[in-house]
Amino acid sequence: MPIKYKINIVSALKEAGYSTYRLRKEKLLSESTIQKFRDGDLVSWENLSTICKLLNCQPGDLVEYSSDDNA
């Protein structure tokens, strides 16, 4: 996949004080979204916006484009 995460989102959230329990309890992110972050799957812009708000960062701090060229 050409777009991937630069950081481990779940670990960064934990370091910022957001456990997966807290994220679900406060309805900040769903369990399926948290699982997508664990699996490295892409999520919606709305979810990326939530992460940027929680971590006080920009989308470019979270994702990057990498070419799949094998040449």
C-alpha positions in Angstrom: 0.0 0.0 0.0 1.6 3.3 -1.0 0.2 5.3 2.0 1.4 4.1 5.4 1.6 5.3 8.9 4.9 7.0 10.0 4.3 6.1 13.7 2.5 3.5 15.7 -0.7 5.4 16.4 -1.9 3.2 19.3 1.4 3.6 21.1 1.5 7.3 20.5 -2.0 7.6 22.0 -1.1 5.6 25.0 2.0 7.8 25.6 -0.4 10.8 25.4 -2.6 9.2 28.1 -5.3 7.6 25.9 -5.7 3.9 26.6 -7.8 1.9 24.3 -10.3 1.6 27.1 -10.5 5.4 27.5 -10.8 5.9 23.7 -13.8 3.5 23.6 -15.4 4.7 26.8 -15.3 8.3 25.9 -16.4 7.4 22.3 -13.4 9.0 20.8 -12.7 6.0 18.5 -14.4 2.7 17.9 -12.9 -0.7 18.5 -12.9 -1.4 14.8 -10.9 1.9 14.2 -8.4 1.0 16.9 -8.0 -2.4 15.3 -7.4 -0.8 11.9 -4.6 1.3 13.4 -3.1 -1.9 14.9 -3.3 -3.6 11.5 -1.9 -0.6 9.6 -5.1 -0.2 7.6 -6.1 3.3 6.6 -9.0 5.0 8.3 -11.4 7.8 7.4 -10.4 11.5 7.4 -12.7 12.0 10.4 -10.7 9.5 12.4 -7.4 11.0 11.3 -8.8 14.4 12.3 -9.6 13.0 15.8 -6.1 11.5 16.1 -4.6 14.9 15.1 -6.7 16.6 17.7 -5.7 14.1 20.5 -2.0 14.2 19.6 -1.9 17.9 18.7 -0.3 17.2 15.3 -0.9 17.4 11.5 -1.9 14.6 9.2 1.6 14.7 7.6 3.0 13.7 11.0 1.0 10.5 10.9 1.0 9.2 7.3 3.4 9.2 4.4 3.4 8.1 0.7 6.0 5.6 -0.3 6.4 4.4 -3.9 5.9 0.7 -4.6 8.4 0.7 -7.4 10.7 -2.3 -7.4 12.8 -1.0 -10.2 
